[in-house]
Amino acid sequence: MAIVRRFKFIRNPMFDDIGNSVDEFLRLLDGPACLFQQGFDRSRTRAVVTLLHGNEPSGITAIFHWLRSAQQPKTNTIYIIASIEAALTPPLFSHRMLPRARDLNRCFRPPFNDAQGHLAEEILEILRLHHPEAVIDIHNTSGSGPSFGVCTHMDRHHDALVSLFSQRLIISNLNLGALMDISEHFYPTVTVEVGGRLDEEAHSLAYEGLSRYLSAETVLAPDIEAEWELELLHNPTRLELNAGITLTYAERETSSYDITLRPDIEHHNFGTISPDTQLGWAQDDLHRLFSAFDANGRCAVSRLVRIDQGKLYPAQRLKLFMITTNAAIAESDCLFYAVAENGYTI
């Protein structure tokens, strides 16, 4: 059992606890925090997690505006706010994590042997202590693009939770050590990507979805009707850069980099692209540059991309998402996720 030492706990936060702006709210918290808000129904608890990445402001912005509205949630609610130090490191909301720190949303499985691992372990312990009926983990996408939800398997509970926020659901078994992968074994958990971190409509969607989640009498009942039918995408494949490969984004090939991607590549998020859609430029062997594995652990690079006369193209008709134009994120995480045109795994 983990001992919770790193989190500040605030019960039924008042105006003095949250300040007059989101950045003042973060400065008052001054580190990882768990806020408890008493609901009309004290027999049940729901959980909201956000700021696992310090450069994703929509979740904390939604929580701030909900608390400032002085509304009481339908059930007890815990708000777990994690990477506050990274978020406050100037410029505000620009650092995914602190320098040399691991990605917190890859740390929710043993060993918990560094600062990020200890923080992840404490988040799991907080959830265990409160045993919520559902967990929503709110994120921003690393590039601009539409909203979507992610879960590890599809059933009416996950459908209902995601439908509070978005019309798209990705069912993924990648098991990267994300909060969703681990907590799912104990309570229905979904990750919600509300859109780009600089998009005002992402902040609005986060608040509207959070308000629905906190105000509904029930969020897991089988008779909950989604306002729209979900688009389902199954078991996506990640295209990653191999170690030491350099990347930039530009309108034309940059010879000092291994790969140049077009700066408007994120416009393909959730669209279907054909094999003649140029993604960028690359001047080397495909398998030296990239790695990708399908659900069976087989190399999938040549099923995702191809190089023709120094230009990079899709290998087939694909649906791409989580495309980023942030080279640091692309190098440390992945370039994009992909499924076949019909929404199923490659």
C-alpha positions as CSV (number, residue, x, y, z in Angstrom):
1,M,0.0,0.0,0.0
2,A,1.4,3.4,-1.0
3,I,1.6,6.2,1.5
4,V,0.2,9.4,0.0
5,R,2.8,12.2,0.8
6,R,3.1,14.3,-2.3
7,F,-0.6,15.4,-2.6
8,K,-2.2,18.4,-0.9
9,F,-5.8,17.5,0.2
10,I,-8.6,20.1,0.2
11,R,-12.1,19.2,1.3
12,N,-15.0,21.2,-0.2
13,P,-12.8,24.0,-1.7
14,M,-14.0,27.5,-1.2
15,F,-13.3,30.7,-3.2
16,D,-10.1,31.4,-1.2
17,D,-8.8,28.0,-2.1
18,I,-9.1,28.4,-5.9
19,G,-8.3,32.1,-6.6
20,N,-9.6,34.3,-9.4
21,S,-7.9,32.7,-12.4
22,V,-6.6,29.3,-13.5
23,D,-3.0,30.3,-13.0
24,E,-3.8,31.7,-9.5
25,F,-5.6,28.5,-8.7
26,L,-2.4,26.5,-9.7
27,R,-0.2,28.8,-7.6
28,L,-2.4,28.4,-4.6
29,L,-2.3,24.6,-4.9
30,D,1.5,24.8,-5.4
31,G,2.0,21.1,-6.1
32,P,0.0,17.9,-6.7
33,A,-3.5,18.2,-5.2
34,C,-6.6,16.2,-4.6
35,L,-9.8,18.1,-4.0
36,F,-12.8,16.5,-2.5
37,Q,-16.3,18.0,-3.2
38,Q,-19.3,16.6,-1.4
39,G,-22.2,15.6,-3.5
40,F,-26.0,15.4,-3.1
41,D,-25.5,11.6,-2.9
42,R,-22.8,10.9,-0.4
43,S,-22.9,7.1,-1.0
44,R,-21.1,7.3,-4.4
45,T,-18.0,9.0,-5.7
46,R,-16.8,9.9,-9.2
47,A,-13.2,10.9,-10.1
48,V,-11.7,13.4,-12.4
49,V,-8.0,13.4,-13.2
50,T,-6.2,16.1,-15.1
51,L,-2.8,17.7,-15.7
52,L,-1.0,14.4,-16.0
53,H,0.8,16.5,-18.7
54,G,1.7,20.0,-17.7
55,N,1.0,21.5,-21.1
56,E,-2.7,20.5,-21.3
57,P,-4.8,23.2,-19.7
58,S,-8.4,22.3,-20.7
59,G,-9.1,19.9,-17.8
60,I,-7.8,22.2,-15.0
61,T,-9.6,25.2,-16.7
62,A,-12.9,23.2,-16.6
63,I,-12.4,22.2,-13.0
64,F,-11.7,25.8,-12.0
65,H,-14.9,27.1,-13.7
66,W,-17.0,24.4,-12.2
67,L,-15.7,25.1,-8.7
68,R,-16.2,28.9,-9.2
69,S,-19.8,28.3,-10.2
70,A,-20.5,26.9,-6.7
71,Q,-22.5,24.0,-8.1
72,Q,-22.8,20.9,-6.1
73,P,-22.1,17.6,-8.0
74,K,-24.6,14.8,-8.0
75,T,-22.2,12.5,-6.2
76,N,-19.1,13.0,-4.1
77,T,-16.3,13.9,-6.5
78,I,-12.5,13.8,-6.2
79,Y,-10.4,16.0,-8.5
80,I,-6.8,14.7,-8.9
81,I,-4.5,17.5,-10.3
82,A,-1.0,16.2,-11.0
83,S,1.7,18.0,-12.8
84,I,1.2,21.5,-11.4
85,E,5.0,22.2,-11.2
86,A,5.4,21.5,-14.9
87,A,2.3,23.5,-15.7
88,L,3.6,26.6,-13.8
89,T,7.2,26.4,-15.2
90,P,7.3,29.5,-17.6
91,P,5.8,29.9,-20.0
92,L,2.6,28.7,-18.4
93,F,1.3,25.4,-19.8
94,S,4.2,24.8,-22.1
95,H,6.0,21.9,-20.5
96,R,4.6,18.4,-20.9
97,M,6.8,17.3,-18.0
98,L,9.9,18.8,-16.3
99,P,13.3,18.3,-17.9
100,R,14.6,14.7,-17.7
101,A,11.3,13.5,-16.1
102,R,9.4,10.6,-17.5
103,D,6.0,11.0,-19.0
104,L,3.7,10.6,-16.0
105,N,1.0,8.9,-18.1
106,R,3.5,6.1,-18.9
107,C,4.3,5.5,-15.2
108,F,1.2,3.7,-13.8
109,R,2.8,0.3,-13.7
110,P,5.8,-1.0,-11.6
111,P,8.5,-0.3,-10.9
112,F,7.5,3.0,-9.2
113,N,11.2,3.9,-8.6
114,D,11.5,7.5,-9.5
115,A,9.7,10.8,-8.7
116,Q,7.1,10.3,-11.5
117,G,6.6,6.7,-10.6
118,H,6.0,7.6,-6.9
119,L,3.5,10.2,-8.0
120,A,1.7,7.7,-10.3
121,E,1.6,5.2,-7.4
122,E,0.0,7.8,-5.1
123,I,-2.7,8.6,-7.7
124,L,-3.6,4.9,-7.8
125,E,-3.7,4.8,-4.0
126,I,-6.0,7.8,-3.9
127,L,-8.4,6.1,-6.3
128,R,-8.2,2.9,-4.3
129,L,-9.1,4.7,-1.1
130,H,-12.1,6.5,-2.7
131,H,-13.1,3.6,-5.0
132,P,-15.0,5.8,-7.5
133,E,-17.8,4.4,-9.7
134,A,-16.1,6.0,-12.8
135,V,-12.9,7.9,-13.7
136,I,-12.5,10.5,-16.4
137,D,-8.9,11.5,-17.3
138,I,-9.0,14.8,-19.3
139,H,-6.3,15.6,-21.8
140,N,-5.5,17.9,-24.7
141,T,-4.3,16.5,-28.0
142,S,-0.6,17.4,-28.8
143,G,-1.8,19.0,-32.0
144,S,-5.0,20.8,-33.1
145,G,-7.8,18.4,-33.9
146,P,-11.2,17.0,-33.0
147,S,-12.0,15.5,-29.7
148,F,-12.1,11.7,-28.9
149,G,-12.2,9.3,-26.1
150,V,-10.0,6.2,-25.4
151,C,-10.8,3.1,-23.5
152,T,-9.3,-0.4,-23.3
153,H,-12.6,-2.2,-24.2
154,M,-16.0,-1.3,-25.4
155,D,-19.2,-1.7,-23.4
156,R,-22.2,0.5,-22.5
157,H,-20.4,2.0,-19.5
158,H,-17.5,3.3,-21.6
159,D,-19.8,4.4,-24.4
160,A,-21.9,6.4,-22.0
161,L,-18.8,8.1,-20.4
162,V,-17.2,9.1,-23.6
163,S,-20.5,10.3,-25.1
164,L,-20.5,13.0,-22.4
165,F,-17.6,14.6,-24.2
166,S,-17.2,13.3,-27.8
167,Q,-18.6,11.4,-30.7
168,R,-15.4,9.3,-31.3
169,L,-14.1,6.4,-29.3
170,I,-10.8,4.6,-29.7
171,I,-10.6,1.1,-28.3
172,S,-6.9,0.4,-27.6
173,N,-5.0,-2.4,-26.1
174,L,-1.5,-0.8,-26.4
175,N,-1.0,-1.0,-22.6
176,L,1.6,1.8,-22.4
177,G,1.4,2.2,-18.7
178,A,-1.3,4.9,-18.9
179,L,-3.7,5.6,-16.0
180,M,-6.5,4.2,-18.2
181,D,-4.7,0.8,-18.6
182,I,-4.2,0.2,-14.9
183,S,-7.3,1.7,-13.2
184,E,-9.6,0.0,-15.7
185,H,-9.2,-3.2,-13.7
186,F,-11.0,-1.6,-10.8
187,Y,-13.4,1.0,-12.1
188,P,-14.6,2.1,-15.6
189,T,-12.0,4.5,-16.8
190,V,-11.8,6.6,-20.0
191,T,-9.3,9.1,-21.3
192,V,-10.9,12.1,-23.0
193,E,-8.9,14.2,-25.5
194,V,-10.9,17.4,-25.8
195,G,-8.9,19.0,-28.6
196,G,-5.8,21.1,-29.0
197,R,-4.4,22.9,-25.9
198,L,-4.6,26.3,-27.6
199,D,-8.2,25.8,-28.9
200,E,-10.9,27.7,-27.0
201,E,-13.5,25.2,-28.1
202,A,-11.4,22.5,-26.4
203,H,-11.8,24.4,-23.1
204,S,-15.5,24.8,-23.7
205,L,-15.9,21.1,-24.5
206,A,-14.0,20.1,-21.4
207,Y,-16.3,22.3,-19.2
208,E,-19.5,21.2,-20.9
209,G,-18.6,17.5,-20.7
210,L,-17.4,17.8,-17.1
211,S,-20.7,19.5,-16.1
212,R,-22.7,16.7,-17.7
213,Y,-20.5,14.1,-15.9
214,L,-20.9,15.8,-12.5
215,S,-24.6,16.7,-12.8
216,A,-26.0,13.4,-14.2
217,E,-27.9,11.2,-11.8
218,T,-26.1,8.2,-13.3
219,V,-23.3,7.9,-15.9
220,L,-23.1,4.1,-16.2
221,A,-26.7,3.0,-16.5
222,P,-27.6,1.0,-19.6
223,D,-30.5,3.3,-20.4
224,I,-28.2,6.4,-20.9
225,E,-28.7,7.6,-24.4
226,A,-25.8,9.3,-26.2
227,E,-26.7,12.5,-28.0
228,W,-24.9,11.1,-31.0
229,E,-23.7,7.7,-32.2
230,L,-20.1,7.1,-31.6
231,E,-17.5,6.6,-34.4
232,L,-15.4,3.6,-33.3
233,L,-11.8,3.1,-34.1
234,H,-10.2,-0.3,-33.0
235,N,-6.7,-1.0,-31.8
236,P,-4.6,1.7,-33.5
237,T,-1.0,1.3,-34.5
238,R,1.6,3.9,-33.4
239,L,4.3,5.1,-35.8
240,E,7.4,6.0,-33.8
241,L,10.8,7.4,-34.7
242,N,13.8,5.1,-34.0
243,A,16.4,6.3,-31.6
244,G,18.7,9.1,-32.9
245,I,16.4,10.0,-35.9
246,T,15.9,13.7,-36.3
247,L,12.7,15.4,-37.3
248,T,11.5,18.8,-38.3
249,Y,8.4,20.4,-39.9
250,A,8.7,22.6,-43.0
251,E,7.2,23.5,-46.4
252,R,10.1,21.8,-48.2
253,E,12.7,19.2,-47.4
254,T,15.3,20.2,-44.8
255,S,18.5,18.3,-45.6
256,S,20.0,18.6,-42.2
257,Y,17.2,16.4,-40.7
258,D,16.4,12.7,-41.4
259,I,12.7,13.4,-41.8
260,T,10.8,16.6,-42.8
261,L,7.0,16.5,-42.3
262,R,4.7,19.1,-43.8
263,P,3.6,21.7,-41.2
264,D,-0.1,21.2,-42.1
265,I,0.0,17.4,-41.4
266,E,-2.2,17.8,-38.4
267,H,-5.1,18.8,-40.7
268,H,-5.3,15.1,-41.5
269,N,-6.5,14.2,-38.0
270,F,-9.4,11.8,-38.2
271,G,-9.6,12.2,-42.0
272,T,-9.0,9.4,-44.5
273,I,-5.9,9.9,-46.5
274,S,-5.0,8.1,-49.7
275,P,-1.6,6.6,-50.7
276,D,-0.8,9.7,-52.9
277,T,-1.1,12.2,-50.0
278,Q,2.4,13.5,-49.4
279,L,3.2,13.6,-45.7
280,G,6.7,14.9,-46.0
281,W,10.3,13.9,-47.1
282,A,12.7,11.2,-46.0
283,Q,15.9,10.0,-47.5
284,D,16.8,6.7,-45.9
285,D,15.6,3.1,-45.4
286,L,12.1,3.0,-44.0
287,H,12.9,0.6,-41.2
288,R,16.0,2.6,-40.0
289,L,13.8,5.6,-39.6
290,F,10.6,4.2,-38.1
291,S,9.2,1.5,-35.9
292,A,5.6,0.3,-35.6
293,F,4.0,-3.0,-34.4
294,D,0.6,-4.4,-34.9
295,A,-1.6,-6.0,-32.3
296,N,0.2,-9.3,-32.8
297,G,3.7,-7.7,-32.3
298,R,4.6,-7.9,-36.0
299,C,6.4,-5.0,-37.7
300,A,3.8,-2.8,-39.4
301,V,6.0,0.1,-40.7
302,S,5.6,-0.9,-44.4
303,R,1.8,-1.1,-43.9
304,L,1.7,2.5,-42.6
305,V,4.2,4.5,-44.8
306,R,6.3,4.3,-47.9
307,I,9.1,6.4,-49.4
308,D,9.1,7.2,-53.1
309,Q,11.9,9.3,-54.6
310,G,12.6,10.9,-51.2
311,K,9.0,11.7,-50.5
312,L,7.0,10.2,-47.6
313,Y,3.5,8.8,-48.3
314,P,0.9,6.6,-46.6
315,A,1.3,2.9,-47.7
316,Q,-2.5,2.5,-48.1
317,R,-5.7,4.3,-47.3
318,L,-5.5,5.2,-43.6
319,K,-7.3,7.1,-40.9
320,L,-4.8,9.0,-38.8
321,F,-5.1,10.7,-35.5
322,M,-3.1,12.1,-32.6
323,I,-0.9,13.8,-35.2
324,T,1.4,16.4,-33.7
325,T,3.5,19.2,-35.1
326,N,5.6,19.3,-31.9
327,A,8.9,17.6,-32.8
328,A,9.8,17.0,-29.1
329,I,6.6,15.1,-28.5
330,A,6.9,13.2,-31.8
331,E,10.4,12.1,-30.9
332,S,9.6,11.1,-27.3
333,D,6.2,9.6,-28.0
334,C,5.0,9.0,-31.5
335,L,4.3,10.7,-34.9
336,F,0.7,9.5,-35.1
337,Y,-1.8,6.7,-34.5
338,A,-3.4,4.9,-37.5
339,V,-6.2,2.5,-38.3
340,A,-7.5,1.2,-41.6
341,E,-10.0,3.2,-43.6
342,N,-12.9,1.2,-42.1
343,G,-11.8,2.0,-38.5
344,Y,-10.3,-1.4,-37.7
345,T,-6.7,-2.3,-36.9
346,I,-4.0,-2.3,-39.6
